Amino acid sequence: MKGPALLLAGILFFSLLDANSKLLSGHYAVGQVIALRFAVLVPLFLVARALRPGFGGPLGTRRPGLHALRVAAMMVSAASFFLGFRHLPLAEGYLVFFTAPLITLALSALVLKEAVPRAAWLWCLLGFAGVVLAVAPRLGGGGGPLAGYLAVMTGTLAFSVTQTVNRRLRAEPGLVGVVLWPGLVGLLVFGPLALRDWVPPPPADLLRLGLNGLLAGGAVVLAAAAYRHADAARLGPYGFAALPVSVALDIALWDVWPDPATLAGGAVVVFACLMSERARRTAAAPLAVPPRREPAAALRRIPEG
């Protein structure tokens, strides 16, 4: 159970990161919040590497193009989720995010040329129908909710690209490509935005802005460790633990309770994702070949001793 336990801890860190960012989003711009996250995360990583030489894996890579694509997708994902959760309760944002396995499945077929069974596609359609079921009642007025859904969907697409690239780079283990290089690029991208929109934070807010770096680093390390102890097929269902965690944070921090449409849509999305993954694994599993039985006469000819 070490793999699932590590993943659940990582999910808790990710959920706390999103909740803390949502609390900060009413006072600070996206550049300042994300730049300070990386300003904490990168030095922590470098200190860990100095104390333990080689920590995080090698600095070089033979596939810089894929790493650049992953870093770009991570930048889009970070900014999009921050902007989306500014307008949405956490549970509603996570409901849209739960379509990531379905989008990743489509990308694996289109980009990686992997065979996807027809049943998996049908479950994908059902999963997106669940999202429509949950968000449709709120789209009539447009405004903030619509912008929030579009931002979270953009972040989900970018996250799915990241996951697809991770599969291509699975032969290159280590945290350098998912912590150090994205952190340095994040400082270059969001640093100027932070300077442009800088709001001097009081000490309490400065601590919370720095806490984002600790939460982001802890979440990445825990998730990476989880996948070293268990495969994706086993860990996949545990990812949906983020939904009850996000509901609990919505209630505790903002006194926002999920409505029936969100609960119904969430149930449909989770069920569709689980069934889609099951259909994919079933199609990929080799047919069981029963062991060949030797004729009784042949067994009698085997010498004893």
Backbone torsions as a table, in degrees:
resi	resn	phi	psi	omega
1	MET	NA	6.0	-177.4
2	LYS	-63.6	-42.4	-179.9
3	GLY	-60.6	-54.4	177.4
4	PRO	-58.5	-38.6	180.0
5	ALA	-63.5	-42.5	178.1
6	LEU	-64.8	-41.1	-179.8
7	LEU	-65.4	-41.6	178.8
8	LEU	-62.5	-38.8	175.8
9	ALA	-64.3	-40.5	176.9
10	GLY	-62.9	-40.1	178.0
11	ILE	-62.2	-41.1	177.3
12	LEU	-60.9	-42.3	178.6
13	PHE	-64.1	-44.3	178.4
14	PHE	-61.2	-42.4	-179.2
15	SER	-65.1	-41.5	177.3
16	LEU	-65.7	-35.8	176.3
17	LEU	-61.2	-46.9	-179.9
18	ASP	-66.2	-38.6	179.5
19	ALA	-66.5	-43.7	179.2
20	ASN	-64.2	-40.6	178.1
21	SER	-64.4	-38.2	178.9
22	LYS	-64.6	-40.1	177.8
23	LEU	-63.7	-35.9	-178.4
24	LEU	-80.2	-21.7	-172.7
25	SER	-65.5	-20.1	178.7
26	GLY	-77.4	-12.2	-175.6
27	HIS	-121.7	-21.2	-173.7
28	TYR	-131.9	149.9	-178.8
29	ALA	-79.2	165.2	-175.5
30	VAL	-60.1	-38.9	-178.1
31	GLY	-62.5	-43.9	-177.4
32	GLN	-66.6	-43.9	-176.8
33	VAL	-65.6	-46.6	-175.1
34	ILE	-76.1	-36.9	178.6
35	ALA	-62.3	-41.5	178.9
36	LEU	-69.3	-29.6	174.1
37	ARG	-59.8	-48.6	-178.9
38	PHE	-72.6	-29.1	178.7
39	ALA	-65.3	-23.3	174.6
40	VAL	-90.6	-42.1	-173.2
41	LEU	-66.6	-44.9	-176.7
42	VAL	-63.6	-49.5	177.0
43	PRO	-60.0	-37.6	177.9
44	LEU	-61.4	-41.7	178.8
45	PHE	-64.5	-42.9	-179.5
46	LEU	-66.0	-36.6	176.5
47	VAL	-64.6	-43.9	178.5
48	ALA	-61.4	-38.3	179.8
49	ARG	-71.1	-32.3	177.7
50	ALA	-70.3	-38.5	179.9
51	LEU	-74.3	-30.6	-179.9
52	ARG	-130.8	89.1	-176.9
53	PRO	-53.4	135.0	-178.7
54	GLY	89.1	-3.6	179.1
55	PHE	-58.3	132.4	178.3
56	GLY	91.7	-6.2	177.9
57	GLY	95.8	-179.8	-178.0
58	PRO	-68.9	152.8	-179.7
59	LEU	-79.8	-29.3	-176.3
60	GLY	-87.6	169.2	178.0
61	THR	-152.5	151.7	175.5
62	ARG	-93.1	-2.1	-177.1
63	ARG	-131.5	66.2	-176.6
64	PRO	-64.0	-30.3	-179.3
65	GLY	-63.1	-44.2	179.2
66	LEU	-66.7	-37.8	177.5
67	HIS	-64.1	-40.2	178.6
68	ALA	-63.9	-40.3	177.8
69	LEU	-63.7	-41.9	179.7
70	ARG	-64.5	-42.7	179.3
71	VAL	-62.4	-43.1	179.0
72	ALA	-61.1	-43.2	179.0
73	ALA	-64.0	-37.9	178.9
74	MET	-66.0	-36.3	177.9
75	MET	-65.7	-44.2	178.6
76	VAL	-63.7	-41.6	-179.4
77	SER	-63.1	-46.8	-178.5
78	ALA	-60.1	-47.2	-178.7
79	ALA	-67.8	-40.0	-176.1
80	SER	-67.3	-43.1	179.2
81	PHE	-66.6	-37.6	177.2
82	PHE	-61.0	-47.3	-178.8
83	LEU	-68.8	-35.5	-179.5
84	GLY	-68.2	-45.2	-178.0
85	PHE	-71.1	-13.9	173.4
86	ARG	-63.1	-30.3	-175.7
87	HIS	-105.5	-15.1	-171.4
88	LEU	-121.6	150.2	166.0
89	PRO	-62.3	153.6	-177.9
90	LEU	-58.3	-43.2	-176.1
91	ALA	-61.4	-39.7	-179.9
92	GLU	-68.9	-39.0	177.6
93	GLY	-65.1	-41.6	178.9
94	TYR	-67.0	-30.8	177.2
95	LEU	-60.9	-44.6	176.2
96	VAL	-65.7	-40.4	-179.1
97	PHE	-62.5	-28.7	-178.1
98	PHE	-68.5	-5.1	172.6
99	THR	-80.4	-4.1	-178.7
100	ALA	-56.5	-43.5	178.0
101	PRO	-60.3	-33.1	180.0
102	LEU	-71.6	-40.6	178.0
103	ILE	-67.9	-39.7	177.8
104	THR	-62.5	-37.1	176.8
105	LEU	-60.8	-44.4	179.2
106	ALA	-64.7	-41.3	179.0
107	LEU	-66.0	-34.7	178.5
108	SER	-64.6	-31.9	178.0
109	ALA	-77.5	-41.0	-174.7
110	LEU	-80.6	-37.0	-174.1
111	VAL	-99.3	-47.8	-178.1
112	LEU	-87.2	-4.9	178.3
113	LYS	59.2	34.4	176.7
114	GLU	-84.5	145.9	179.3
115	ALA	-75.4	128.3	179.0
116	VAL	-118.6	122.4	-178.6
117	PRO	-66.4	154.0	-178.1
118	ARG	-59.5	-37.2	-178.9
119	ALA	-61.2	-36.3	179.2
120	ALA	-64.0	-40.3	176.7
121	TRP	-62.1	-41.2	179.9
122	LEU	-63.6	-39.5	177.4
123	TRP	-67.8	-32.4	175.1
124	CYS	-60.1	-45.9	179.0
125	LEU	-60.9	-39.6	178.2
126	LEU	-64.8	-40.0	179.2
127	GLY	-61.0	-44.0	177.6
128	PHE	-67.6	-31.1	175.0
129	ALA	-63.7	-36.0	176.5
130	GLY	-62.7	-39.2	177.0
131	VAL	-64.0	-44.1	178.8
132	VAL	-60.6	-41.6	178.8
133	LEU	-58.0	-38.5	-176.6
134	ALA	-79.4	-39.1	-171.2
135	VAL	-95.1	-20.0	-175.4
136	ALA	-55.2	-42.8	-179.0
137	PRO	-61.3	-17.3	-175.9
138	ARG	-101.3	-5.0	-173.9
139	LEU	-87.5	-11.0	-176.0
140	GLY	-61.4	-38.1	-177.7
141	GLY	-86.0	-8.0	-178.5
142	GLY	62.5	-140.7	175.9
143	GLY	65.8	-139.9	-174.2
144	GLY	-57.0	-50.8	-179.1
145	PRO	-57.2	-42.4	180.0
146	LEU	-62.6	-44.8	178.1
147	ALA	-62.3	-38.1	179.0
148	GLY	-64.9	-45.1	179.3
149	TYR	-63.3	-41.1	179.6
150	LEU	-64.6	-40.0	179.8
151	ALA	-65.7	-44.9	-179.3
152	VAL	-67.0	-36.7	177.6
153	MET	-65.6	-38.7	175.5
154	THR	-62.0	-43.3	177.2
155	GLY	-63.5	-37.0	179.1
156	THR	-66.9	-40.8	176.1
157	LEU	-61.5	-43.9	179.7
158	ALA	-65.2	-40.3	177.6
159	PHE	-62.6	-38.9	179.3
160	SER	-65.6	-36.8	174.4
161	VAL	-62.9	-42.3	177.8
162	THR	-59.0	-44.6	-179.6
163	GLN	-64.5	-38.5	179.2
164	THR	-65.8	-42.1	177.8
165	VAL	-65.6	-37.6	178.2
166	ASN	-57.9	-36.2	179.3
167	ARG	-67.7	-34.7	177.1
168	ARG	-72.3	-26.0	-176.7
169	LEU	-104.1	17.2	-176.2
170	ARG	-65.1	-17.1	176.8
171	ALA	-79.0	-6.4	178.8
172	GLU	-112.6	82.6	-178.1
173	PRO	-73.2	168.5	177.9
174	GLY	118.8	166.8	-176.1
175	LEU	-103.5	-4.7	-178.8
176	VAL	-59.7	-44.8	-176.2
177	GLY	-71.5	-20.8	-178.2
178	VAL	-111.3	-4.9	178.9
179	VAL	-123.5	-58.3	-171.9
180	LEU	-71.2	-56.0	-177.4
181	TRP	-63.1	-45.0	175.1
182	PRO	-60.9	-36.0	179.7
183	GLY	-64.7	-43.4	178.8
184	LEU	-66.0	-42.9	177.3
185	VAL	-64.8	-38.6	178.3
186	GLY	-60.3	-38.3	176.8
187	LEU	-65.3	-38.4	179.2
188	LEU	-69.1	-36.9	-176.9
189	VAL	-79.9	-49.3	-172.9
190	PHE	-92.6	-15.2	178.6
191	GLY	-58.9	-50.8	177.7
192	PRO	-61.0	-35.9	177.0
193	LEU	-65.3	-37.5	178.5
194	ALA	-64.5	-41.9	179.0
195	LEU	-65.0	-37.6	-178.9
196	ARG	-67.1	-40.9	-173.5
197	ASP	-108.2	21.5	-171.1
198	TRP	-62.3	131.0	173.1
199	VAL	-120.3	119.7	-178.3
200	PRO	-60.5	117.7	-178.2
201	PRO	-87.0	143.1	171.3
202	PRO	-66.5	164.5	-175.8
203	PRO	-53.3	-40.7	-178.3
204	ALA	-63.7	-43.5	179.2
205	ASP	-68.5	-35.4	178.6
206	LEU	-62.5	-39.0	176.5
207	LEU	-64.3	-39.9	-180.0
208	ARG	-70.1	-35.2	176.0
209	LEU	-65.5	-40.1	176.7
210	GLY	-69.8	-31.3	178.5
211	LEU	-59.1	-31.0	178.5
212	ASN	-57.9	-37.5	178.4
213	GLY	-64.8	-41.8	178.0
214	LEU	-64.8	-42.7	-179.4
215	LEU	-66.4	-43.0	-179.7
216	ALA	-64.5	-45.0	179.0
217	GLY	-64.3	-44.1	179.0
218	GLY	-62.4	-40.1	-179.3
219	ALA	-63.9	-44.6	-178.5
220	VAL	-64.8	-44.5	-178.7
221	VAL	-65.3	-42.8	-180.0
222	LEU	-64.7	-42.8	179.5
223	ALA	-64.9	-42.3	178.7
224	ALA	-63.3	-40.8	178.6
225	ALA	-65.3	-36.2	179.8
226	ALA	-60.8	-41.8	-177.8
227	TYR	-77.4	-6.7	171.1
228	ARG	-84.6	-18.4	-178.1
229	HIS	-104.7	-14.0	-179.7
230	ALA	-153.9	154.9	-178.4
231	ASP	-85.6	170.3	-175.7
232	ALA	-63.5	-33.6	-178.4
233	ALA	-62.1	-37.4	-179.4
234	ARG	-78.6	-36.9	-174.1
235	LEU	-82.4	-21.8	-174.5
236	GLY	-49.6	-52.1	-177.5
237	PRO	-61.6	-26.1	-178.2
238	TYR	-70.1	-19.8	179.6
239	GLY	-61.7	-25.8	-178.5
240	PHE	-76.3	-1.5	173.1
241	ALA	-63.9	-18.2	178.4
242	ALA	-63.4	-25.9	-178.0
243	LEU	-67.5	-54.2	177.1
244	PRO	-62.9	-32.5	177.6
245	VAL	-64.6	-43.3	180.0
246	SER	-67.1	-37.1	176.5
247	VAL	-62.1	-44.2	179.8
248	ALA	-62.7	-40.4	179.0
249	LEU	-68.3	-39.2	176.1
250	ASP	-57.9	-43.7	-178.1
251	ILE	-69.9	-44.9	-174.4
252	ALA	-70.2	-39.5	-172.7
253	LEU	-95.5	-33.1	-174.7
254	TRP	-124.7	0.3	-178.2
255	ASP	54.4	40.4	177.9
256	VAL	-106.4	120.5	-179.0
257	TRP	-103.3	140.8	179.1
258	PRO	-68.1	140.2	178.4
259	ASP	-88.4	170.5	-178.0
260	PRO	-57.3	-35.6	-179.5
261	ALA	-64.6	-41.2	179.0
262	THR	-64.7	-43.5	180.0
263	LEU	-64.4	-43.3	-179.6
264	ALA	-66.6	-45.2	178.6
265	GLY	-63.1	-39.7	178.2
266	GLY	-62.2	-41.0	179.2
267	ALA	-63.3	-40.7	-179.9
268	VAL	-65.9	-44.3	-177.8
269	VAL	-64.2	-46.4	-179.5
270	VAL	-62.3	-45.4	-179.7
271	PHE	-62.4	-43.1	-178.6
272	ALA	-65.5	-40.5	179.2
273	CYS	-64.7	-43.2	179.6
274	LEU	-63.6	-42.7	-179.0
275	MET	-70.5	-34.7	177.4
276	SER	-64.1	-43.7	178.4
277	GLU	-65.7	-37.8	178.2
278	ARG	-64.0	-42.6	179.0
279	ALA	-63.8	-38.9	179.1
280	ARG	-66.1	-44.3	-179.4
281	ARG	-66.6	-37.8	-180.0
282	THR	-63.8	-41.9	-179.5
283	ALA	-68.8	-30.1	-177.3
284	ALA	-85.0	-18.3	-176.4
285	ALA	-69.5	134.1	177.4
286	PRO	-68.4	148.6	178.0
287	LEU	-65.8	134.5	-179.7
288	ALA	-70.3	130.0	179.2
289	VAL	-107.9	115.8	-177.9
290	PRO	-65.5	146.4	179.6
291	PRO	-62.9	141.3	-178.3
292	ARG	-72.8	132.9	180.0
293	ARG	-97.5	129.4	179.4
294	GLU	-77.5	142.0	175.0
295	PRO	-59.2	148.7	-177.8
296	ALA	-59.3	-37.3	-179.9
297	ALA	-62.2	-40.0	180.0
298	ALA	-65.0	-38.7	179.6
299	LEU	-64.0	-34.9	-178.4
300	ARG	-70.3	-20.8	-178.8
301	ARG	-83.5	-8.2	179.7
302	ILE	-70.5	122.7	-178.6
303	PRO	-66.1	148.6	178.8
304	GLU	-85.5	159.7	177.4
305	GLY	87.8	NA	NA
